[in-house]
Amino acid sequence: SGDVHISYMSVPLTTNALQYAKFSGNPVIIEGPVRSWIDTTVDTGGGGDVGQHSSMAIDSSGNIHISYYDNTWPGGGKDLKYATYDGSNWTISLVDLTDDLGMYTSLAIDSSGDVHISYYDVTNKDLKYATYDGSSWTKSTVDSTGDVGQYTSIAIDSNDDLHISYLDNTNADL
């Protein structure tokens, strides 16, 4: 429909939250009609540090999907989270919550509507991958040789094959 969608973490640091903004209406013009931004708080994590490293995709039905890092600590957090919007309600779920993981998320959706997320496991310094088939999450380690997985980016080609790029910090390679 030509609408612009953005996921981001709000500031100040004392009230960080995952935010979603949508611009619908006329293109942004310096002078002219009033801009039509709709801004929504998706997850506050109980008032913590939520929404870092967000990645967003829109499926073929127009549903919004966001992966992000919940850095709330102590008392919880340091987790990979996932939020989806079906046009009327946001649903938030924990994808992976063992140790400190979920930084540098990247999200893509395949032709079947399945969600794929690549992310960095801070505790073990590994590249991880999670996929959601509409009913359950499947998680795996993609690479665990040295310190790997920062700045990950996932893409899906026309054959639904996955491609993940990431930093191998041990060898200073992409």
N, C-alpha and C positions, 0 to 999 in steps of 0.2 A: 504493500500500500504506500510505500515511500516514507513511512514514519521513521524517525530516528529513535533508537533505544540505547541507553547507557546504564551500565552498572558501575557503582563506585562506593568507596568508603567515605562516610561523612567525617567531618572534624568539628570540634576540637577533640584532642586525644581522650578527654574524660568521658565523652559520649559517642565514641565511634560506633557506627552502625552501617550495615549493608543497605545501600540506597539503590533505587531503580528510578530512572527518569525516562519519560517518553515525550517526544515532540511530535505533535500532529497538527496539521494546519499548513499555513503558508511557510515557505522557506524563510530562513532567518535573513532579515533585511535590516540594514542600519536604521533606515527611516521607513515607517510604514506601519502595517498592522501589528497588534499586540501579539507577542509570541505565545504559543499555546503549550507550555511545558507542564506535564503532570509528574510530580515528584512523590515517591512513596518510600516509606521506611519498610524494608523487607524483614530484617532481623537485627535486634539490638543485643542479643546474647545476654540479656539480663543487665545491660548497662556496661558491657565490657568492650573489648577491642575486637570488633567483628567486621568482616568484609574485605580484608586484605587480599590482594592477588585475585580479584574476581575475574571470571571469564563468562561470557554470555553467548547464547545461541538461541535462535528462534526456529521452531520446527515447522513442518509444512502446514500444520493447523493453526499457526500463529501463537502457539504457547511459548512462554519465555522460560528459559532454563539458565540458571546461574550456579557456577561452582565458586567456592571461596574459602578462605582460611579464617577460622575463628581463633584468634590469638588471646582469648580471655584466660587469664591465669593469675593467681591460684584459684583453685576450686572448680576447675573444669577448663574446657577449651583446648587450644593447641590441636584442633581437629579440622579435618576436611568436611565441609558442609555443602549441601546442595539445596537450592530453592527452585521451585517451579510455579508458574502462574498459568492457570487454565482459562483466564479471561474474567474470573470473578474472585478466586481465592488463591493465596500463596500457600504452598505446602513446603515445609522445611524438614530436611532429614540429615542425620549424621551419616556420612559415607564411610569414613575411617577415623577411628578415635583411639588407636593404640599408640602410645608414645606421643611425640611431637611431629605431626605430619600435615600436609595439605598446602604447603607454600607453593607458589608459582603454578597455580592451577591453570589448565587449559581444557576447554570443553568443546566437543563437537557432537553432532547428531547424524546418524547414518540414515540411509533411505528407508529403513524399517521403523525409524523413530526411536531407536535405542540410543542412550546417552553414553558417551565415552569421555573419561577424564584422565588426563595425565597430571602428575603432581610429584612434589619432592618430599621425601621422608627425611626430616631434619635429624632425627635421632640416629638413624642408621646410615644416613647420607646416600640414599638409594633413589632411583627413579621408579615410581609406582604408577599403576594403571588401575582404574576401576571402570566397570561398565554396568549399566542398569537396563534390564530388559522389560521394564514396566512393572515388575513384581519383586525383584531382588537384585542386590548388588553383588558382583563378583570382582574380587580384588586380586592383584598379583604384582610381583616385583619384576620389572622389565630389565633393569641393570643394577648390579650391586658391586661392581668392581671399582673400588676406590670411592671417591666423593663424586657422585654423579646425580644428575637430575634437576639441577637448578635451571631456571629460565626455560622451562619446558613449553613446547607448543605442539598441539596435536591437530592433525588434518585427516580428512577421509576423502579418498578419491572416488571416481565414478563407479568403481568396482566394489566399493565399501571396504577397501583395504585401508588399514590404519598406518599413519606415518607420524613419528614423534621425533622432534629435534630437541636437544637439551645440551647443557654444559657438562663436560667431563672436567671438573675442577682439578682433579688429580693430575691430569696430563695437559691441562689448559687447551682443550680441544672442544669443538662443537660436534 
